[in-house]
Amino acid sequence: MVEHYDIIVVGGGPAGLAAAKAAAGEGGKVLLLEMQSQIGGQTQSATWAPASVVSQPLKEAVSNEVHRVKLNSPHQQLSVDGDFGAILDRRVFDKLLAAEAVASGAEVWVSCPAKELIISDNVVKGVHAEAGTWAERLECEIVIDASGAQGQWSSLLLRKLFKRDWSRELLALSNEYIMANASAREVELFFNSYFAPLGYAWVYPFGRRFAMVGIRGVRIHPDAALDEFIGRRTIPSLEHAVPIAAFRGQLPIEGALSPTCANGILSVGGAAGQVYALSGEGLRYALACGELAGKIAVDAIVEGDVSKEALMGYDQSWRAKFEPELRIGQLLHTSLRTSPDQKMDALLSSLAGDVYLQRAFVNVFMGVELAESLKSLFSSDEISRIFGRETVEKALALCKP
């Protein structure tokens, strides 16, 4: 006998866990499927997150608070002090989210990849899960695709229904090491198109003796790029550090899917392309859009209509709240594609000596307090010139209510 659920969530990252918690909390019978053998820390071990993400029940996952960010371009260096959120241990953070989802009534299966969508009469009716010699047909009213954008069995709506893939020219590849015996006490960002074209490298403090060191860029071999960056760049906090774990990933920076739903299916988080392109930040969007998807999915089931038209309320709602931010991230990222090293040198030089502009830039990079921070940043004629007048005008226009 095939077991039937109201909602099946594919993917046990923050987007899927938020969706499962919200849907179960609304009374839905919810099953979450995670491909890996555990929730948390499979594709990323640490995340630099805005303070707004870290609610009281999740503070246990904070490994370090961020009070200084050091910016490095090829020929400039600048340290910025402020309150810039926290480094989260994803191994803890995701498990805390899973505990909340289970407490709300969601069922969780690990080591359970969803390889295919079950489609009947152009409506998604469930998933086919398979692992080794085990396989099962799982039926539901709505599938929430929170499968990310990592590989073969991710981005189900995009690949299985829309029959296409993410653009390779706008797919940011990454590799990240946990480094033992590190002495990092601040976040360091490195903007250098040789090591990380259309991206950047980073060092995050991760507890007292560890650091997360990573690189993200397009058209790179991330393993070789990270090794070369560490080998050629002298970073005092890593002088005696050695890698003890690696985490590889990929991230679409081309913009969100349009639409992010179809008959019987919603897409959230990385699987939906809900990513702030300038920094690759997506946790805030994953949590908020996941919660929204879970609630709207239950509402649609109660109303007895799981058509694309009924689910478009999700698409319209998340876009109204977040699409201007995502478009700003794309605009700023695009403006730095031409002569990026020269522009970053000029930008850090322009920021020197003005602490308010410096903090505004860090906030803009992370997509935090974006409207206010953009207005502060672009009050500088020199910085406006670096990004380009057309980009500045479009970005500020998107900040208007």
DRENNUNU-165022 format. One record per residue (C-alpha): x, y, z. Coordinates in pm, 1 decimal. Last residue first. Layout:
<nodes>
NODE;east;north;up
NODE;X;Y;Z
...
</nodes>
This chain:
<nodes>
NODE;east;north;up
NODE;821.8;5104.1;-175.2
NODE;1141.3;5252.9;-324.6
NODE;1455.9;5044.4;-293.1
NODE;1428.4;4921.5;-652.8
NODE;1473.8;5279.1;-774.3
NODE;1797.8;5299.3;-577.1
NODE;1933.7;4996.5;-759.5
NODE;1827.7;5123.0;-1102.9
NODE;1982.8;5466.6;-1045.1
NODE;2306.9;5322.1;-909.5
NODE;2340.5;5075.3;-1196.1
NODE;2287.1;5351.8;-1453.0
NODE;2535.2;5580.9;-1277.4
NODE;2811.7;5322.0;-1274.8
NODE;2940.4;5109.3;-988.0
NODE;3269.5;5298.4;-966.6
NODE;3104.5;5634.5;-1040.1
NODE;2858.2;5586.6;-757.2
NODE;3151.6;5512.5;-526.7
NODE;3318.3;5839.8;-628.5
NODE;2998.6;6040.7;-592.6
NODE;2953.1;5915.6;-236.7
NODE;2586.3;5929.1;-134.3
NODE;2578.8;5591.3;-306.6
NODE;2690.5;5409.0;5.1
NODE;2444.4;5583.9;235.4
NODE;2150.6;5526.8;0.6
NODE;2254.8;5165.1;-45.1
NODE;2274.2;5110.6;331.6
NODE;1925.8;5250.5;394.8
NODE;1765.7;5040.1;122.6
NODE;1964.9;4726.0;199.0
NODE;1927.6;4686.9;571.0
NODE;2126.4;4364.7;511.1
NODE;2207.9;4232.1;161.4
NODE;2542.0;4088.9;275.6
NODE;2751.0;4305.2;42.1
NODE;2516.9;4596.7;105.4
NODE;2570.0;4560.7;479.4
NODE;2948.5;4547.4;438.1
NODE;2931.2;4854.3;210.9
NODE;2717.1;5050.9;457.9
NODE;2961.8;4969.7;735.0
NODE;3246.5;5116.1;531.7
NODE;3042.0;5418.1;426.3
NODE;2970.4;5494.8;790.8
NODE;3332.2;5440.0;893.6
NODE;3464.0;5695.7;645.5
NODE;3846.2;5705.7;642.1
NODE;3898.4;5452.7;364.8
NODE;3582.6;5377.0;169.0
NODE;3708.0;5541.0;-150.7
NODE;4030.0;5338.2;-143.3
NODE;3828.7;5021.9;-87.2
NODE;3615.9;5103.9;-392.2
NODE;3910.1;5196.1;-615.2
NODE;4085.2;4867.0;-543.5
NODE;3755.6;4682.4;-592.4
NODE;3701.9;4857.2;-926.0
NODE;4053.1;4782.6;-1049.2
NODE;4015.5;4416.3;-956.2
NODE;3669.1;4387.0;-1112.4
NODE;3762.6;4533.5;-1452.6
NODE;3417.4;4448.6;-1594.3
NODE;3223.0;4196.3;-1388.1
NODE;3170.6;4443.4;-1102.2
NODE;2856.0;4601.4;-1249.5
NODE;2700.7;4255.3;-1287.4
NODE;2732.9;4184.2;-915.2
NODE;2576.6;4518.3;-828.6
NODE;2282.0;4461.7;-1062.0
NODE;2236.8;4100.1;-953.2
NODE;2229.4;4191.6;-584.8
NODE;1982.3;4469.7;-660.3
NODE;1762.7;4216.8;-841.9
NODE;1770.8;3988.6;-537.5
NODE;1673.1;4275.4;-309.4
NODE;1385.0;4380.2;-536.8
NODE;1270.9;4013.8;-549.6
NODE;1240.8;3977.9;-171.9
NODE;902.7;4084.8;-35.1
NODE;686.6;4119.1;-344.9
NODE;864.7;3820.0;-496.8
NODE;787.6;3602.2;-193.8
NODE;419.1;3687.6;-213.0
NODE;374.1;3658.8;-589.9
NODE;529.8;3314.2;-611.9
NODE;340.3;3188.5;-308.1
NODE;10.1;3324.5;-439.9
NODE;94.6;3147.6;-763.8
NODE;-3.8;2823.7;-589.9
NODE;-370.8;2851.5;-688.9
NODE;-283.7;2923.4;-1051.6
NODE;-32.5;2639.4;-1059.8
NODE;-304.5;2402.0;-949.3
NODE;-322.4;2261.2;-597.1
NODE;-691.4;2338.4;-541.7
NODE;-888.4;2164.8;-266.1
NODE;-912.7;2476.3;-48.9
NODE;-757.0;2286.5;243.3
NODE;-481.3;2165.0;10.4
NODE;-411.6;2519.6;-111.0
NODE;-396.2;2651.7;246.2
NODE;-151.2;2375.6;340.6
NODE;76.9;2465.6;49.9
NODE;49.8;2836.4;134.3
NODE;176.5;2771.6;487.7
NODE;469.6;2554.7;383.7
NODE;571.9;2785.9;98.9
NODE;577.3;3090.8;328.4
NODE;793.9;2913.2;585.4
NODE;1034.8;2803.9;312.8
NODE;1039.7;3154.2;166.8
NODE;1143.0;3304.0;501.2
NODE;1402.2;3041.4;593.9
NODE;1556.1;3009.9;248.6
NODE;1558.5;3386.2;193.6
NODE;1756.4;3446.1;512.9
NODE;1994.0;3161.2;432.3
NODE;2068.3;3272.6;77.6
NODE;2382.9;3481.5;76.4
NODE;2585.4;3432.2;-243.9
NODE;2764.8;3760.2;-176.3
NODE;2669.5;3974.7;-476.9
NODE;2419.4;3724.1;-617.8
NODE;2164.2;3727.5;-336.9
NODE;2014.3;3380.0;-388.0
NODE;1656.2;3263.2;-428.1
NODE;1745.9;3045.3;-728.9
NODE;1439.1;2826.5;-675.3
NODE;1639.7;2513.0;-589.8
NODE;1865.0;2735.9;-379.2
NODE;1575.8;2827.2;-153.1
NODE;1221.1;2725.0;-244.9
NODE;1025.3;2553.4;-523.4
NODE;653.1;2475.4;-513.1
NODE;478.9;2174.9;-671.7
NODE;130.7;2041.7;-740.0
NODE;72.1;2218.2;-1072.5
NODE;367.4;2451.7;-1116.3
NODE;562.5;2684.6;-890.2
NODE;864.6;2912.2;-877.5
NODE;766.5;3097.7;-1194.3
NODE;1006.8;3220.0;-1307.4
NODE;1312.6;3073.5;-1144.4
NODE;1520.4;3316.6;-943.7
NODE;1826.0;3499.0;-1070.6
NODE;2141.4;3402.6;-1258.7
NODE;2348.3;3344.8;-944.3
NODE;2306.1;2967.7;-922.0
NODE;2516.1;2814.6;-640.5
NODE;2754.1;2523.2;-640.8
NODE;2908.0;2313.9;-368.2
NODE;3211.2;2145.5;-222.8
NODE;3282.4;2094.9;147.0
NODE;3624.9;1982.9;267.9
NODE;3744.7;1860.4;607.2
NODE;4070.7;1856.3;806.2
NODE;4263.0;2134.4;635.8
NODE;4587.0;2247.1;804.4
NODE;4662.7;2566.0;997.9
NODE;5006.5;2683.0;1111.6
NODE;5017.1;3015.0;923.0
NODE;4640.4;3035.3;879.9
NODE;4580.9;3346.5;1092.7
NODE;4876.7;3516.8;921.2
NODE;4728.8;3489.1;570.0
NODE;4996.0;3485.3;299.7
NODE;4826.2;3420.5;-33.1
NODE;4999.1;3182.5;-274.0
NODE;4934.3;2844.2;-115.5
NODE;4594.2;2924.2;30.5
NODE;4470.7;3070.4;-299.7
NODE;4626.3;2786.9;-500.2
NODE;4458.4;2524.5;-283.5
NODE;4125.0;2706.0;-310.7
NODE;4147.4;2737.8;-689.7
NODE;4252.4;2374.0;-734.8
NODE;3950.5;2248.4;-540.1
NODE;3713.4;2502.2;-695.7
NODE;3799.2;2422.1;-1058.5
NODE;3691.4;2757.7;-1194.4
NODE;3443.4;2883.4;-1455.3
NODE;3255.9;3092.3;-1199.0
NODE;3378.2;3176.2;-851.5
NODE;3363.1;3080.5;-485.0
NODE;3647.1;3025.6;-240.5
NODE;3664.5;2897.2;112.9
NODE;3843.6;2896.8;445.1
NODE;3646.1;2808.1;756.9
NODE;3862.4;2855.4;1062.4
NODE;3944.9;2650.6;1370.7
NODE;4116.3;2691.8;1702.4
NODE;3873.5;2907.3;1903.0
NODE;3541.7;2845.5;1728.7
NODE;3502.5;2891.5;1355.9
NODE;3660.1;3221.2;1252.3
NODE;3570.9;3285.7;887.1
NODE;3824.2;3320.2;604.7
NODE;3693.6;3409.4;262.6
NODE;3750.8;3401.3;-110.8
NODE;3558.6;3600.3;-370.2
NODE;3331.8;3570.4;-671.9
NODE;3296.3;3680.8;-1033.3
NODE;3640.7;3529.3;-1099.2
NODE;3789.6;3380.9;-778.0
NODE;4166.4;3329.0;-778.7
NODE;4263.9;3562.6;-1060.6
NODE;3958.6;3783.3;-1013.1
NODE;4069.2;3888.2;-665.3
NODE;3831.0;4003.1;-393.8
NODE;3939.2;3858.2;-59.3
NODE;3708.0;3870.4;242.3
NODE;3831.7;3825.9;600.2
NODE;3597.2;3768.2;892.8
NODE;3762.2;3820.3;1228.1
NODE;3934.5;3621.8;1504.4
NODE;4123.4;3365.3;1295.0
NODE;4393.8;3175.9;1485.4
NODE;4394.8;2848.4;1294.3
NODE;4515.5;2517.8;1438.1
NODE;4258.0;2321.0;1233.6
NODE;4124.2;2442.9;898.4
NODE;3771.0;2346.9;791.4
NODE;3795.4;2376.8;418.2
NODE;3558.7;2524.0;159.5
NODE;3512.1;2469.5;-211.3
NODE;3281.5;2666.0;-435.8
NODE;3135.4;2683.2;-783.7
NODE;2922.3;2981.8;-889.5
NODE;2686.2;2894.9;-1173.9
NODE;2629.9;3196.8;-1395.1
NODE;2812.6;3085.2;-1709.0
NODE;2694.1;2729.7;-1649.7
NODE;2333.8;2846.6;-1683.3
NODE;2113.3;2639.0;-1453.5
NODE;1943.4;2340.6;-1612.9
NODE;1648.2;2275.7;-1841.5
NODE;1345.3;2050.7;-1870.2
NODE;1099.9;2289.8;-1698.8
NODE;934.6;1993.6;-1527.2
NODE;1215.5;1758.6;-1426.7
NODE;1514.0;1993.3;-1430.2
NODE;1375.2;2322.6;-1300.0
NODE;1113.2;2177.7;-1066.3
NODE;1356.3;1915.1;-937.6
NODE;1641.6;2156.3;-858.7
NODE;1859.9;1879.4;-711.0
NODE;1901.3;1514.4;-798.8
NODE;2203.7;1545.4;-1025.9
NODE;2391.6;1816.0;-842.3
NODE;2411.5;2097.5;-591.3
NODE;2124.2;2328.5;-674.3
NODE;1909.8;2294.1;-363.8
NODE;1655.9;2015.8;-306.8
NODE;1394.1;2237.8;-144.1
NODE;1122.9;2130.8;-388.5
NODE;795.0;2137.1;-198.9
NODE;574.6;1858.8;-335.9
NODE;198.0;1900.3;-304.3
NODE;-95.8;1657.4;-271.3
NODE;114.7;1355.8;-184.9
NODE;234.0;1016.6;-303.6
NODE;554.7;833.0;-218.5
NODE;669.1;552.4;-448.5
NODE;947.0;357.2;-283.7
NODE;1284.3;212.7;-372.1
NODE;1542.5;15.5;-178.1
NODE;1821.0;-175.6;-356.6
NODE;2061.4;118.4;-326.0
NODE;1864.9;431.5;-236.6
NODE;1547.9;527.8;-423.3
NODE;1265.5;774.6;-376.8
NODE;1000.1;829.4;-644.1
NODE;814.1;1149.8;-570.5
NODE;458.1;1274.4;-537.9
NODE;153.8;1378.1;-738.7
NODE;290.7;1654.9;-960.6
NODE;13.7;1754.8;-1202.4
NODE;44.5;1736.1;-1582.9
NODE;-221.3;1460.9;-1602.3
NODE;-8.7;1246.8;-1368.9
NODE;344.4;1328.2;-1258.2
NODE;552.6;1139.6;-1001.3
NODE;873.9;1337.5;-963.9
NODE;1201.9;1152.1;-985.6
NODE;1518.1;1089.2;-784.8
NODE;1406.8;1173.0;-432.6
NODE;1712.5;1076.1;-228.1
NODE;1648.1;901.3;106.6
NODE;1951.2;868.0;332.0
NODE;1742.1;1056.1;592.1
NODE;1366.0;1037.7;650.6
NODE;1190.6;1308.2;854.7
NODE;825.4;1317.6;967.3
NODE;682.3;1660.6;1049.5
NODE;471.1;1710.9;1361.8
NODE;567.5;2055.4;1491.6
NODE;826.8;1896.9;1721.8
NODE;975.7;1729.3;1413.3
NODE;1014.4;2065.6;1238.6
NODE;1165.7;2225.7;1551.1
NODE;1414.7;1941.1;1588.7
NODE;1505.9;1974.6;1221.4
NODE;1574.1;2346.3;1269.1
NODE;1803.6;2260.7;1559.3
NODE;1974.6;2002.6;1338.7
NODE;2026.2;2265.1;1068.8
NODE;2191.2;2506.2;1312.4
NODE;2416.9;2249.8;1479.5
NODE;2600.4;2111.6;1173.8
NODE;2552.4;2453.7;1016.4
NODE;2777.7;2615.7;1275.1
NODE;2670.6;2975.6;1239.9
NODE;2909.0;3268.8;1207.4
NODE;2737.3;3577.9;1339.7
NODE;2580.6;3911.4;1254.8
NODE;2775.3;4217.4;1148.3
NODE;2795.1;4440.7;1452.1
NODE;3063.1;4693.0;1363.7
NODE;3429.6;4739.3;1281.9
NODE;3561.4;4757.7;924.8
NODE;3922.2;4674.4;836.4
NODE;4054.5;4782.7;495.3
NODE;4315.0;4644.5;258.1
NODE;4411.4;4759.4;-90.1
NODE;4626.8;4632.0;-378.0
NODE;4458.4;4310.7;-503.6
NODE;4143.6;4370.0;-293.6
NODE;4113.6;4273.7;73.6
NODE;3830.6;4360.0;312.3
NODE;3868.4;4280.6;682.2
NODE;3540.2;4243.1;867.2
NODE;3522.5;4305.1;1240.9
NODE;3252.7;4244.8;1501.6
NODE;3126.0;3906.2;1379.0
NODE;2992.6;3681.9;1655.0
NODE;3144.7;3336.0;1661.6
NODE;3020.5;2974.9;1686.7
NODE;2649.7;3054.6;1692.4
NODE;2443.8;2731.7;1670.8
NODE;2314.3;2755.1;2028.6
NODE;2158.3;3086.0;1926.0
NODE;1886.8;2895.1;1736.2
NODE;1607.8;2906.6;1995.9
NODE;1671.0;3281.8;2046.2
NODE;1643.8;3384.1;1682.4
NODE;1958.1;3401.2;1468.8
NODE;1834.6;3507.7;1125.6
NODE;1800.2;3877.2;1214.4
NODE;2169.3;3892.6;1310.0
NODE;2270.8;3839.4;948.4
NODE;2444.9;3508.5;872.5
NODE;2798.3;3402.0;793.5
NODE;2754.4;3031.6;731.7
NODE;2963.9;2738.8;847.2
NODE;2983.4;2369.4;762.9
NODE;2853.3;2366.3;408.0
NODE;2750.5;2076.4;185.3
NODE;2690.4;1804.0;442.4
NODE;2679.1;2014.0;757.2
NODE;2327.4;1946.8;875.4
NODE;2068.6;1670.9;864.2
NODE;2224.6;1327.2;840.6
NODE;2280.7;1040.5;597.5
NODE;2238.2;1262.5;293.5
NODE;1941.5;1261.6;54.6
NODE;1700.0;1422.5;299.0
NODE;1326.9;1355.4;258.7
NODE;1073.0;1553.9;463.6
NODE;726.0;1405.5;514.3
NODE;434.2;1625.8;618.2
NODE;75.3;1556.0;721.5
NODE;-49.1;1914.2;737.2
NODE;-188.1;2073.4;1052.6
NODE;-62.4;2430.3;1011.0
NODE;239.6;2349.5;1228.2
NODE;320.2;2062.9;993.3
NODE;330.6;2304.0;699.9
NODE;541.4;2561.0;886.0
NODE;790.3;2307.1;1021.6
NODE;823.9;2131.8;686.1
NODE;875.6;2459.7;499.8
NODE;1139.2;2580.1;746.5
NODE;1315.3;2243.2;723.7
NODE;1308.9;2250.9;343.8
NODE;1450.6;2601.6;320.9
NODE;1710.4;2541.4;594.9
NODE;1846.1;2221.8;435.9
NODE;1669.8;1885.9;454.6
NODE;1568.0;1847.8;91.8
NODE;1250.2;1727.0;-78.5
NODE;943.2;1826.5;121.1
NODE;644.8;1597.2;74.3
NODE;309.1;1751.8;158.8
NODE;-35.5;1606.3;227.8
NODE;101.3;1255.5;257.9
NODE;-12.8;922.4;112.0
NODE;139.7;585.4;190.5
NODE;136.4;340.9;-100.6
NODE;0.0;0.0;0.0
</nodes>
